[in-house]
Amino acid sequence: MEITKQAINFDADSKLLEFVDRKLVKLETFFDNIVSADVCLKLEKTAHRKDGHVQNKVAEIKVKVPGSTLVAKETSKSFEESVDLGASSLRRQLIKYKLKKSK
């Protein structure tokens, strides 16, 4: 699987990019026919919320499979958490897609 990574409004360090690779490669255990994955990491400017939590790190992951594209977009306090949530969402989508294709 070919993984394309893009960082918008910041420079991603190698640890973060390796983390993204590790998370997405694991998706192949659920569906082995993934063509490619595009990861877009964004740092969005947001106003501080009243409770003090700022959730401005967005991970948008698009996984191309034969005949379809699966998308997950997650926002959280850290890029690692956003990527983790997105990978979990894609895992569920891939399992559903695989069941649908096998019928």
C-alpha positions in Angstrom: 0.0 0.0 0.0 1.3 3.4 -0.9 0.8 6.0 1.8 1.0 9.7 0.9 1.3 12.2 3.9 0.8 15.9 3.8 1.2 18.4 6.7 -0.7 21.7 6.4 0.2 24.8 8.6 3.0 23.0 10.4 6.1 20.8 9.8 5.6 17.2 10.8 8.5 15.5 12.6 9.6 12.0 11.6 8.1 10.4 14.8 4.7 11.5 13.8 5.1 10.3 10.2 6.3 6.9 11.4 3.3 6.7 13.7 1.0 7.3 10.8 2.7 4.6 8.7 2.5 2.1 11.6 -1.3 2.8 12.1 -2.2 2.6 8.4 -0.1 -0.5 7.6 -2.2 -2.3 10.3 -5.3 -1.7 8.2 -4.0 -4.3 5.7 -4.7 -7.0 8.2 -8.5 -6.3 7.9 -8.5 -5.9 4.1 -5.5 -6.9 2.1 -6.5 -5.2 -1.2 -6.0 -1.5 -0.2 -4.6 0.4 -3.2 -3.4 3.6 -1.4 -3.9 5.9 1.5 -3.8 9.7 1.6 -3.2 11.4 5.0 -3.7 15.1 5.5 -2.7 16.5 8.9 -3.9 20.0 9.5 -3.4 22.5 12.3 -6.5 24.6 12.5 -6.8 27.9 14.2 -9.6 27.8 16.7 -10.8 30.1 19.5 -10.3 28.8 23.0 -13.4 27.1 24.3 -14.9 28.0 27.7 -13.8 24.7 29.2 -10.2 25.3 28.2 -9.8 22.4 25.8 -8.5 23.2 22.4 -9.2 20.6 19.7 -7.5 21.8 16.6 -5.4 19.0 15.3 -7.2 17.3 12.4 -6.3 14.1 10.6 -8.2 13.3 7.4 -7.4 9.9 6.0 -8.7 8.6 2.6 -8.2 5.0 1.8 -8.7 3.8 -1.8 -10.0 0.3 -2.3 -11.1 -1.2 -5.6 -14.3 0.6 -6.6 -14.5 2.9 -3.6 -12.8 5.5 -1.4 -13.2 5.3 2.4 -12.8 8.5 4.4 -12.3 9.3 8.1 -11.8 12.8 9.5 -11.0 13.2 13.2 -10.2 16.2 15.4 -8.5 16.1 18.8 -5.9 17.6 21.1 -3.0 15.7 19.4 -2.2 14.4 16.0 -1.6 10.9 17.4 -5.0 10.7 18.9 -6.7 12.0 15.7 -4.8 9.5 13.6 -5.7 6.7 16.0 -9.4 7.6 16.0 -9.3 7.8 12.2 -7.6 4.5 11.8 -10.2 2.9 14.1 -13.0 4.4 12.0 -11.4 3.1 8.8 -11.0 -0.3 10.3 -14.7 -0.6 10.9 -15.4 0.8 7.4 -13.0 -1.8 5.8 -14.6 -4.7 7.7 -18.1 -3.5 6.5 -16.8 -3.0 2.9 -15.2 -6.5 2.9 -18.5 -8.1 4.1 -20.4 -6.2 1.5 -18.0 -7.4 -1.3 -18.1 -11.0 -0.2 -21.8 -11.3 -0.6 
